[in-house]
């Protein structure tokens, strides 16, 4: 009985850690993109808008 409880707790903690890590990287990337956008002068093209040629 105790092994089942500890196994379930370990699974819950592991899945929560994986989920929070994914949220961390998502927020980190969004903040980095926002800082990069804010550091551009007004009217400067985004990386997605640039066309070579």
TORPA-4810 file (N, C-alpha, C, O; in nm, 3 decimals):
<nodes>
NODE_1_0.082_-0.119_0.000_0.000_0.000_0.000_0.086_0.126_0.000_0.060_0.220_-0.074_X
NODE_2_0.190_0.126_0.084_0.276_0.243_0.092_0.355_0.262_-0.037_0.380_0.375_-0.079_X
NODE_3_0.395_0.152_-0.099_0.471_0.162_-0.224_0.387_0.226_-0.334_0.439_0.301_-0.417_X
NODE_4_0.258_0.197_-0.335_0.171_0.256_-0.436_0.160_0.406_-0.414_0.163_0.484_-0.510_X
NODE_5_0.147_0.447_-0.289_0.138_0.589_-0.258_0.265_0.664_-0.296_0.260_0.771_-0.357_X
NODE_6_0.380_0.607_-0.261_0.506_0.672_-0.295_0.532_0.672_-0.446_0.589_0.767_-0.499_X
NODE_7_0.490_0.567_-0.513_0.504_0.560_-0.659_0.418_0.666_-0.727_0.461_0.731_-0.822_X
NODE_8_0.297_0.681_-0.679_0.209_0.784_-0.734_0.260_0.923_-0.706_0.252_1.011_-0.792_X
NODE_9_0.313_0.944_-0.588_0.370_1.074_-0.552_0.493_1.104_-0.638_0.510_1.217_-0.685_X
NODE_10_0.578_1.004_-0.660_0.697_1.023_-0.743_0.657_1.055_-0.887_0.719_1.141_-0.951_X
NODE_11_0.555_0.988_-0.938_0.508_1.015_-1.074_0.450_1.156_-1.084_0.476_1.227_-1.182_X
NODE_12_0.373_1.197_-0.984_0.314_1.330_-0.984_0.422_1.438_-0.980_0.415_1.535_-1.055_X
NODE_13_0.521_1.421_-0.896_0.630_1.518_-0.885_0.709_1.524_-1.015_0.746_1.632_-1.060_X
NODE_14_0.735_1.410_-1.076_0.811_1.405_-1.201_0.735_1.474_-1.314_0.793_1.553_-1.388_X
NODE_15_0.607_1.444_-1.327_0.527_1.506_-1.434_0.511_1.657_-1.410_0.512_1.735_-1.505_X
NODE_16_0.497_1.697_-1.285_0.488_1.840_-1.254_0.620_1.910_-1.289_0.619_2.021_-1.342_X
NODE_17_0.732_1.846_-1.260_0.862_1.904_-1.291_0.880_1.920_-1.441_0.930_2.023_-1.487_X
NODE_18_0.840_1.821_-1.518_0.851_1.828_-1.664_0.762_1.940_-1.718_0.804_2.016_-1.805_X
NODE_19_0.641_1.949_-1.667_0.550_2.055_-1.711_0.600_2.193_-1.677_0.595_2.284_-1.760_X
NODE_20_0.650_2.211_-1.556_0.703_2.342_-1.516_0.828_2.378_-1.596_0.850_2.495_-1.625_X
NODE_21_0.909_2.280_-1.630_1.027_2.305_-1.711_0.988_2.353_-1.851_1.051_2.442_-1.906_X
NODE_22_0.884_2.292_-1.907_0.836_2.335_-2.038_0.782_2.478_-2.031_0.807_2.558_-2.121_X
NODE_23_0.710_2.511_-1.925_0.660_2.647_-1.907_0.775_2.744_-1.891_0.773_2.854_-1.947_X
NODE_24_0.877_2.706_-1.815_0.994_2.790_-1.795_1.060_2.826_-1.929_1.089_2.943_-1.954_X
NODE_25_1.083_2.726_-2.014_1.148_2.752_-2.142_1.059_2.836_-2.235_1.110_2.918_-2.311_X
NODE_26_0.928_2.815_-2.229_0.837_2.894_-2.311_0.841_3.040_-2.270_0.850_3.129_-2.354_X
NODE_27_0.834_3.065_-2.140_0.838_3.203_-2.089_0.974_3.265_-2.116_0.982_3.382_-2.154_X
NODE_28_1.079_3.188_-2.097_1.214_3.241_-2.120_1.231_3.285_-2.266_1.288_3.390_-2.294_X
NODE_29_1.183_3.203_-2.357_1.195_3.237_-2.498_1.110_3.359_-2.534_1.153_3.445_-2.612_X
NODE_30_0.990_3.366_-2.477_0.903_3.480_-2.504_0.965_3.610_-2.452_0.958_3.713_-2.518_X
NODE_31_1.024_3.604_-2.334_1.088_3.723_-2.277_1.208_3.764_-2.361_1.228_3.882_-2.387_X
NODE_32_1.287_3.667_-2.404_1.404_3.698_-2.488_1.361_3.761_-2.619_1.424_3.856_-2.667_X
NODE_33_1.254_3.710_-2.679_1.204_3.768_-2.804_1.152_3.909_-2.781_1.172_3.997_-2.865_X
NODE_34_1.086_3.931_-2.667_1.036_4.065_-2.636_1.149_4.164_-2.615_1.140_4.278_-2.660_X
NODE_35_1.254_4.123_-2.548_1.370_4.210_-2.527_1.436_4.241_-2.661_1.476_4.355_-2.686_X
NODE_36_1.447_4.140_-2.746_1.508_4.160_-2.877_1.424_4.257_-2.961_1.478_4.344_-3.029_X
NODE_37_1.293_4.243_-2.956_1.206_4.333_-3.031_1.213_4.475_-2.976_1.213_4.571_-3.053_X
NODE_38_1.220_4.489_-2.845_1.224_4.622_-2.784_1.356_4.693_-2.810_1.362_4.816_-2.809_X
NODE_39_1.462_4.618_-2.834_1.593_4.680_-2.857_1.611_4.728_-3.000_1.706_4.801_-3.030_X
NODE_40_1.521_4.688_-3.091_1.529_4.735_-3.230_1.477_4.878_-3.240_1.384_4.915_-3.169_X
NODE_41_1.536_4.956_-3.327_1.481_5.090_-3.349_1.345_5.080_-3.417_1.318_4.983_-3.488_X
NODE_42_1.259_5.180_-3.396_1.128_5.176_-3.460_1.140_5.170_-3.612_1.222_5.241_-3.671_X
NODE_43_1.060_5.089_-3.673_1.062_5.076_-3.818_1.162_4.977_-3.871_1.164_4.950_-3.991_X
NODE_44_1.245_4.920_-3.785_1.342_4.820_-3.831_1.268_4.691_-3.864_1.171_4.657_-3.796_X
NODE_45_1.311_4.621_-3.967_1.240_4.497_-4.004_1.266_4.387_-3.903_1.373_4.379_-3.842_X
NODE_46_1.168_4.302_-3.886_1.184_4.182_-3.801_1.264_4.080_-3.879_1.281_4.092_-4.001_X
NODE_47_1.313_3.979_-3.810_1.385_3.872_-3.878_1.296_3.798_-3.975_1.344_3.747_-4.077_X
NODE_48_1.165_3.791_-3.945_1.074_3.718_-4.032_1.042_3.798_-4.158_1.006_3.740_-4.261_X
NODE_49_1.055_3.930_-4.152_1.017_4.014_-4.266_1.130_4.034_-4.366_1.106_4.081_-4.477_X
NODE_50_1.252_3.998_-4.328_1.364_4.021_-4.417_1.359_3.927_-4.536_1.330_3.808_-4.523_X
NODE_51_1.386_3.984_-4.652_1.395_3.902_-4.773_1.527_3.933_-4.840_1.561_4.049_-4.866_X
NODE_52_1.601_3.828_-4.869_1.729_3.849_-4.936_1.708_3.847_-5.086_1.632_3.767_-5.139_X
NODE_53_1.778_3.938_-5.153_1.771_3.936_-5.297_1.726_4.061_-5.359_1.717_4.069_-5.482_X
</nodes>
